[in-house]
Amino acid sequence: MWGGLMKTLSVDRIASKGIAMGNAYVLQKQDLSPENYEISANQIDSEIMKYDNAVKEAASQIEILAQKSDIFTAHLELVKDISLYGGVTNRIRNELQNAQVALDLTAAEFCAIFDSMEDEYMRERSADIKDIRNRLMRLLKGIGQTDLKSIQDKVILIAEDLAPSDTSSLNLDYILGFLTELGGVTSHVCIIARNLELPALVGVPDLLTSIHNDDFLILDAVTGKIIINPDDSTIHRYESLKQDYVNKRKELERSSFLPATTIDGRTVKICANVGNIEDVRKATTHHIDGIGLFRSEFLYMENSHFPTEEEQFTVYKEAASLCSSELIIRTLDIGGDKSLPYYKFETEENPFLGWRAIRISLELEDVFKAQLRAILRASAFGNVKIMYPMIISMEELNKANEILTACKCELEAEGLAFNPDIKVGIMIETPAAVLCAANFAKHVDFFSIGTNDLTQYVLAVDRGNKKISALYDSFHPAVVQSIKHIIDAAHAENIEVGMCGEFAGDEKATTLLLGLGLDEFSMAAGETANIKNIIRNSSYEKAKECAKRAAAAYTLQEVKKELSII
Amino acid sequence: MVSQKITVTNKSGLHLRPAGELSKIAATCKSNITLVKGEKSVNPKSVLILMSGGIKCGDEIVVECDGENEEQDLKTIIDAISSGLGE
């Protein structure tokens, strides 16, 4: 256990609360570019043999993967392909290139052929070729595979950053917590960690240079510390701290069956954010007033194709029946930092300002219709509501609703059951939607404020950019005033406003949001008991006063002072 | 050389999986095989080349086999394509 000197790293912000102790598993960043050297004529045979061995080894790796997923059966044919093999070996033989360079150039040629094909499906196959190329390149360079599926012990996972495609291949039973060097508290890995109620810290400076594989770690995501190779007394201290933390959580849980009503009688809804059926099951074990956000994109990301209407219907129906109260399903919110393994997105200069969310749905109408039909059909089994993400204009809302109406007509003609009066709401997460909130409020049944994107867009601060992460702050007067404006606009039309961004689960923001009049707080299920407890001990009248002063503040410091955060 | 026309009927055309299936079968054939679609000819023994032919459902293609065992090979390929290639 004693692997080196004890060392401590600190971070300011907690991505997902909790305490974990265990060994580090460092996910190495890999350089998969070819080494550039020429070979001599007498090395040709040995260079070809190197490639032969790489192909053999890759094929046996893929054979194992193919037992679990069909996609890899096809990869097996690709890796053994005669024209790929011919291309590589010809380059070695005729141009005296080494195997790495020969593979790199041959694979690039094939990718170019597929990239230029008319058929969209075929264009996307260039990703398969790249996958094969990377697998072979790792073998040629002698680097291990980054197959997260191979983790077989309980570990704290350490990485520069984790993409949705990385985490979707994780066996989560083995993960004690997450640490990443990049990323802000709203990045993908944080959302996953909070849903799983696993501790995580992100944006940790010098993480990868400080921690090595199998270092023993204490991940303290309560105060924001990482202790590397702690001594015995520190370990003992943390064992009891961890126990205290668990006990406190249990205590909060015990009173959480009570409604979220303030001491002066204002009741709000406390809901959970979820990404899949597992999350719904977990969330319903807490005392919640519904699912305020079902992130349907995970259904799309953890799949090998656009999920069909039937596939989605099965999931939504099960979620609706698990959830006795409301279930708000957000339609596909992809693009930005979230991509799909089976769909090739064009490279964009500014993906967060690019083709994402509702913009994609309105263009890929068949994909959108399959989802709307599935949600509508599920509405026959529970209190299901629809929510459109990233709306910026009435035109978008009208277009989306037209498609929804068309789906209703189809279902009616087919004799399939659905709730004809299904409630439809929008996410308010763009400055455009904030400014036009009063107009939107006349045409939708509810709002949900997405504070992660709203903060990023209102402040023009990239939420994944470490260099400016200090500027990303939802307590900024512009964000606070936006939230106030949205809530006032909604209440003027008697519609409910929820919040499903991270801010809703931030205990420092509870008084502010309560005082501004927020009707529904939706957050990671693990946070609900704590926020409920705070609300039950709050006075609505006092919170209103406090929020009024905070919304009138000129600086970030003043906002925080009014809310007694500093 | 022997040849025969056939219409591709599997619904996704010669996508990754069916193309992989066909190239596996073609690789067992001794003769030289060419699939001709319009002006494009592709060698089905390579799944990459085969897919680059962009053959879709409903396309009429000509299968040509040339060399040792050509009769038998043509039948094998035609049977494979008409069976829907596992789809």
Interface residues (C-beta under 8 A of the other chain):
Chain A: D70 T73 A74 L76 E77 L78 D81 I82 S83 L84 G86 F110 I113 F114 M117 E118 D119 Y121 M122 R125 D128 I129
Chain B: S12 G13 H15 L16 R17 A19 G20 S23 K24 A27 N43 K45 S46 V47 L48 I49 M51 S52 G54 K56
